[in-house]
Structures are given as structure tokens and as C-alpha cells.
Amino acid sequence: MTKRLSRRDLLQASFATAFAAGLGLIPTDAQAIPLKFGPAKPFSWDSLVKRAREMAGKPYKAPYRPAPQIVEQIDYTAHGKIRFKTDYALNVESGGYPISFFPIGRYFPKAIRMHAIDADKAREVLYEPEYFDMPEDSPAQKLPEDSGFAGFQIKEAKSRADWRTQDWAAFLGASYFRAIGANGEYGLSARGVAIDTASPTPEEFPDFTEFYIQPATAERQPVVIYALLDGPSIAGAYKFVLRRAEGVVIDVENALFMRKAVGKLGIAPMTSMFWFNEANKGYQLEWRRAAHDSDGLAMFTGAGERIWRPLVNPPRVSTSAFVDNNPRGFGLMQRSRDASAYLDRWLNYERRPSLWIEPIGAWGAGSIQLVEIPTDHEDFDNIVCLWVPKEPIKAGDALDFRYRLHWNADEPQPATSLARAITTRIGRGGFPYTRKNPPEIKRIVIEFGGGTNLETLPKDVKPEAVITPSRGTLSAVFVETTSWNKNWRVQFDIQADGPEPVDIRCFLKNGETALSETWLYQLHPQQMG
């Protein structure tokens, strides 16, 4: 593809070359300019926060959408055929992590401004079609010169043979971003902020409109990303410090400024997919045993309680709020790691990451909210988890939050003393081995395993199951060991008339000592009939 330099004069090009060499993006004796940059401008975190504050005092202006008629033609298939040339990647000549850019398309139509940071200066990365490999008949060939980028991804270090094809973090679409875990797979996504999710008013999706990238100078050094957030109700500044470890750890700091009052402000939101597993597969027409990116919500409350809430695919939109004060952590987990639990050769659900949120500082009073949306397929995210402050959010409010995101296989510091709810199974209750049992009686079987408190329990001591339903009648409660492992199984029947969901709590104890985490479940009686 012919290079188009007509809109750059030679002076600007020479400035860009010097700046790129200073970043280690290209060799200092290079004869060409891999990336083209705008003029250098002062940059700092404080200046970005100031801009966000000033923006919140002005009317909202929607992001630029170049050539809508052309962009609409760049559908999922066409977008997938456009590849960024890794030789043009930001930071490609250093010992850190190269950074490549995504093109705009039908599902990512907004032009996001990208900048590279060197010390206290930043230059905009200017779009050129030569950065991309694309078919000759691709509609992207017709994009204008000022099209811009949709997002970016951070590649593995060049010491790895797969660095050109494997990335470990990506920012793309609205305020969405994601990272891989210890098992090398993407799964659920995080968001900068959520506004009015599952509320009577339409949900708002603010955008990251500008990124400022400070590349890592060497492997294991952090990549620092600054972002400007903008939406009809909010403006904000974000700082992300990304570290590639066993999985990925991201420290987040934000400064949020409200243009308008909002009914529900979601902090540290994440979205995932749960279609079915063995607990609720009875009504699914699928040959596989399970299909989900996450299988439960784990919580570590301010009071020190460990809670496990298995996800469900409800018959209608369901929002559960778990009131807390200064939570210690929460996240959507993928605990089921056995490939035979899914029987899926291609999607690698057993390798999907878990995402744990570790608040930094006191978040005060509020609630961890879980939104579960009905789905009949695995293509769409139907699970949302977020922190909602207790105090109403008003126009003119200024808020700031700090937290750490752990993208890994499990929680960063699991409670090794407490057993976990290994499996949840649900069936028809009543007298065993008969077809005459009434369908309104459900049998729930929970298997608890692990944890030093349970594993060291004397053999002549049986754990006590504490079961608390929000409504309904319990019967046939008993606790037993399993014959094939050292786990303990809690079994009970519950009858709850009517279609409304039933929230059930259960944990094991011995005297005043908790032996397990607290299992929570939302049972939808009519769904299991």
C-alpha cells in the first residue's frame, strides 16, 4: 500500500522521528517512520484530572464517528480480516511489550485518540492505513485519512515466540477492557464505569475517548495507561498500571465528575457470560455439560465473611444486592477447571480467567450488585457485577476510587481454612426413587470440600448445616460424607409455592467455628418444574 505523507510536512516528520527514537520505538538510525506522531504537548495525571473536571461543567459532546456509511460495512467478518502490522507496533524495538491498535468498524465506530508518553510529554499517534493489512476489497480501504483507532492491545514480550499473535490485555469499545489469566485465555470483561445498569432508565455507556500510553521499558515492568472518560452524565480521568505476572494485575485510580444525577453508579463493573451448568441444565437443549465464562460470585465482606453465590440463568432479569461496608474483595470466578465439565474442544471454558476486585482504601457503605439476564446462547454477556455506593449520586459530585484487579485462575488470597462449595445440584424432591413426588418440592445437594477446618475435623464429629431460606419450608435435611472423596454433602428439600425466587443460605459449622464459606443461591421454582 502506498504511503500517504502529503498531510505531514517534513518538519513534523522529523519531530516524530526523534520522539519515537526517544521512546525506543524504532532504532535511532532508522530510515523510515514506523508510526507517525503529532506535536509534543505537556502531559500529567493532574492535568488530565483537571480536564475531566472542566468537561463535566460543559455540555456533553459525542465522540467523532468518521464515515458512518463506510464504517457500517465493516462488519464482524470484515473487521476480523484487518490486521495491524506488528512491525509498526508502539514500543516494538524496546525490551518491553509492543502495543498494536484496532481499526474502527461497525461495532466500534468511534475514533479514539491515542497518545504515546515520553517523560512529561505526549504525542498523538496519527492514523495511517498503511499500519494495517487488509484485503483489497475491504470497505476499510475507503476510510478517510482522519479515521483514527478503535482501541489497542498489549502484546507479549518479544522474548516469546508467539509475541506477534498473543496479547495479554486489550481496551476496545466504550469503557471496556480485559486481560488474560494464568491459563492464557480471555473471558470476562471489566469496564471503567457503569451507569443505570438494569434500571428503569436506559443504561448509559460512557466512552474512553483518549488514551495516553507509557510503555514498559523491559519485561516485568508495568505498562501505564491514562484514559479520559466521557458520557452524557459523567466525565472522568483514569490511571491503569498493568503488570504481566502469572496472570495480569491492574491497579486502577480514577477521578469522576458528575454532569447529572444518576440512579445507579456502578464502580469496578465487570461483565461475563453464564448459560448453564449441571445445577440448571435440565431445561437446556444442549449436549454439553456446561457453558460459561464464570460460574459464581465470590465475596469477602467487610465483616470478614466469605460468600459464594453460584450464578444462574434466570427466567427474567434479576438483580441481587449484597449490602456491605468497606468490602475486602469480590469478583466473578471461574472455579470449574476440569475440561470434562464442559466437553468443549474449542472454547476452552476451563481456562477462562477469574476477576477479583481488591478495594484500596475505604469504600464506605454500599452494595455489591449482581445482575443476571436470561439467555439462550453463549454469544452474549448476560452477567454484570458492580459496586454501588449507598449515597445518592448528584450533579456536581466528585468521587474517586482506587482498586486492584486480579486476572487469574482464583482469588489472590483464598481462605484456606474454609471449605468451598464444590458443586450444586438440583432435582425433584420428596421420597427417593418414585415418580409420584410433587414438582413443587425441590431437592438441593451441595458438596463442600477442602479447607483445613473441615479436613482436620475429628472422624467422630459430624458438621452442622445451617440453612436459611428467604421463604418456603425445609425438610429432609441431612449431612453425610461422600464415598469417593473426603468431601461433605448437604442435602435438603425445599417447598416454596409461587413463582417468586427463593434466596437460600447454607454453611457448615462445628460449635461456633465456621467450617465452610457461605453458599448463597437464588432458586427460581417455576424454572425447575
C-alpha positions, 0 to 999 in steps of 0.5 A: 500500500502506498504511503500517504505523507502529503498531510505531514510536512517534513518538519513534523516528520522529523519531530516524530522521528526523534520522539519515537527514537526517544521512546525506543520505538524504532532504532535511532538510525532508522530510515523510515517512520514506523508510526507517525506522531503529532506535536509534543504537548505537556502531559500529567495525571493532574492535568488530565484530572483537571480536564475531566473536571472542566468537561463535566461543567460543559455540555456533553459532546459525542465522540467523532464517528468518521464515515458512518456509511463506510464504517457500517460495512465493516462488519464482524467478518470484515473487521476480523480480516484487518490486521495491524502490522506488528512491525509498526507496533508502539514500543516494538524495538524496546525490551518491553511489550509492543502495543498494536491498535484496532481499526474502527468498524461497525461495532466500534465506530468511534475514533479514539485518540491515542497518545504515546508518553515520553517523560512529561510529554505526549504525542498523538499517534496519527492514523495511517492505513498503511499500519494495517493489512487488509484485503483489497476489497475491504470497505476499510480501504475507503476510510478517510485519512482522519479515521483514527483507532478503535482501541489497542492491545498489549502484546507479549514480550518479544522474548516469546515466540508467539509475541506477534499473535498473543496479547495479554490485555486489550481496551476496545469499545466504550469503557471496556477492557480485559486481560488474560489469566494464568491459563492464557485465555480471555473471558470476562470483561471489566469496564471503567464505569457503569451507569443505570445498569438494569434500571428503569432508565436506559443504561448509559455507556460512557466512552474512553475517548483518549488514551495516553500510553507509557510503555514498559521499558523491559519485561516485568515492568508495568505498562501505564495507561491514562484514559479520559472518560466521557458520557452524557452524565459523567466525565472522568480521568483514569490511571491503569498500571498493568503488570504481566505476572502469572496472570495480569494485575491492574491497579486502577485510580480514577477521578469522576465528575458528575454532569447529572444525577444518576440512579445507579453508579456502578464502580469496578463493573465487570461483565461475563457470560453464564448459560448453564451448568449441571445445577440448571441444565435440565431445561437446556437443549444442549449436549454439553455439560456446561457453558460459561465464562464464570460460574459464581460470585465470590465475596469477602465482606467487610465483616470478614465473611466469605460468600459464594453465590453460584450464578444462574440463568434466570427466567427474567432479569434479576438483580441481587444486592449484597449490602456491605461496608468497606468490602475486602474483595469480590469478583466473578470466578471461574472455579470449574477447571476440569475440561470434562465439565464442559466437553468443549474442544474449542472454547476452552471454558476451563481456562477462562480467567477469574476477576477479583476486585481488591478495594484500596482504601475505604469504600464506605457503605454500599452494595455489591450488585449482581445482575443476571439476564436470561439467555439462550446462547453463549454469544452474549454477556448476560452477567454484570457485577458492580459496586454501588455506593449507598449515597445518592449520586448528584450533579456536581459530585466528585468521587474517586476510587482506587482498586486492584484487579486480579486476572487469574485462575482464583482469588489472590488470597483464598481462605484456606481454612474454609471449605468451598462449595464444590458443586450444586445440584438440583432435582425433584424432591420428596421420597427417593426413587418414585415418580409420584413426588410433587414438582413443587418440592425441590431437592438441593445437594451441595458438596463442600470440600477442602479447607483445613477446618473441615479436613482436620475435623475429628472422624467422630464429629459430624458438621452442622448445616445451617440453612436459611431460606428467604421463604418456603419450608425445609425438610429432609435435611441431612449431612453425610460424607461422600464415598469417593472423596473426603468431601461433605454433602448437604442435602435438603428439600425445599417447598416454596409455592409461587413463582417468586425466587427463593434466596437460600443460605447454607454453611457448615459449622462445628460449635461456633467455628465456621467450617465452610464459606457461605453458599448463597443461591437464588432458586427460581421454582417455576424454572425447575418444574 
